């Protein structure tokens, strides 16, 4: 890391120290410094965890002078950097994934068209785009939960080096839930209305953790408590229809996390929630990231959530990846016209009041994709070449890839 980033990190330590001394409230650090300051300066979740451990030691040895604290800090920083470098191996690799739907006449419609990406350990990757871009179908392809008419035509989905494509139902059932978990967009349709919350929670726990029913109940209640239910025993005995939307979403989060998966796929987990409950769900996911080494694939069209949660962003359009980069690059120097359009159509809370610029038109339906660039008909800078030639996804800077011939 550069000296500038080290300086920023140390300034954050000093800022926290001042707030701690003046207020005596240690929890201030978590919301004001950790979540909003460090996340926007390229620190991943593992580094944040090490940083928090350092601050705990800093607080307990407050009597040492500033120079000694700085020496201690730099020593821990060097140790942290070495550990982080060994933690960057991808937990999930997706290579040339192509998903198709077949009608009764066996005609194929491409839904996901040859996408490539990977997710590292303890990394949050946001998958964004309009409705109909293929985000949810990508997640269902990863989990092998496609509708009956859908299938993976080609490509690989490698979890810790093992290709999941081609596994039979029994083999995939061992991975799904225990290693890879998913929170669906609408919890009411994901929970069985005739079974209690407790039954649905303990079913996966007993299957994947190989524990008794009594122990499974204890684990289920512990997770219900961790996701914010003060009376987990009562909630465990309830049916889904007796809970609010936010409560059902927290139940889904507890169900997804109860087997301690390596990867959590969250498909629009906050779309149907009001702002207050949305903040609670995001806080829960953040806390679980701090407590474990799990990774998250966060599927959303809410760019505010992306800015708050993600380390890296993948932008999809019409079944293809059109741009991918770290979150700061996407928000400060996006290159693809579609990504720019998404950002320009988002309201801002600061600066001059300007009219929002919506993206004209709609996403082309599957089976009716144009031959050239799929965004060309809606793009304000498209040329004749754009409409005739399909652009390749190419790297323009380290870690920054764009699918556009004009970039």
Secondary structure, DSSP 4 states (H G I P E B T S, - for coil): --HHHHHHHHHHHHHHHHHHHHH--THHIIIIIITTTGGGGT--HHHHHHHHHHHHHHHHTTTS-HHHHHHHHHHHHHHHHHHHHTS--EEEEEEEEEEEEE-TT--EEEEEEEEEEEEETT-EEEEE--TTSSHHHHHHHHHT---TTEEEEEEEEEETTEE-TT--HHHHHHHBTTTEEEE-S-HHHHS-TTSBHHHHHHHHHHHHH---HHHHHHHHHHHHHHTT-S-HHHHHTSBGGGS-HHHHHHHHHHHHHTT--SEEEEESTTTTS-HHHHHHHHHHHHHHHHHS--EEEEEES-HHHHHHH-SEEEEEETTEEEEEEEHHHHHHH--SHHHHHHHHTS--SSSS-----PPPS-PPPTT---SS-TTGGG-TT--HHHHHSPPP-EEEETTEEE--TT-
